[in-house]
Amino acid sequence: MKKSFSLIEVLVFVSILALFFVAAMAVVTYSLRTMKTNEYKILASHYAEEGIEWLRGHKEDDWSVFTTLDSSAGSTVFCANMLDFSSPGPCGETYALGTPPLFKREITIENVPDSTSPDYINATVSVSWSEGLDVTVNTIFKLLE
């Protein structure tokens, strides 16, 4: 004998199936967004570490020039998308780093607050991207005796 389903049974089954697919799509969408954010965090960390290594090389070249990069007001901010000190000042809303250009890298150089000698320089590299998130790497450079 053949069993047939009533219209209400079919509607209940289709409704439950639709709810399952909607929930699955929400999970997939959240996972993709999180994966993309993590990708940007990894790239931003790379750009920040690249900035620290560039500063380390600049410090090793000439400490006396390196210590004059901070202003007498306490700290100096550089837009370091191209890794140069030619134009002091923050990047503003310019995202020109990466392919496609989603990131901006700013370097802040200042004397260590507890130190009166120019033997310690505090450097902070901050990389942010157009979603409003950022990665910050901080280090203190010291003149080797």
Order of alpha helices (4+ residues) and beta strands (2+ residues): alpha-alpha-beta-beta-beta-beta
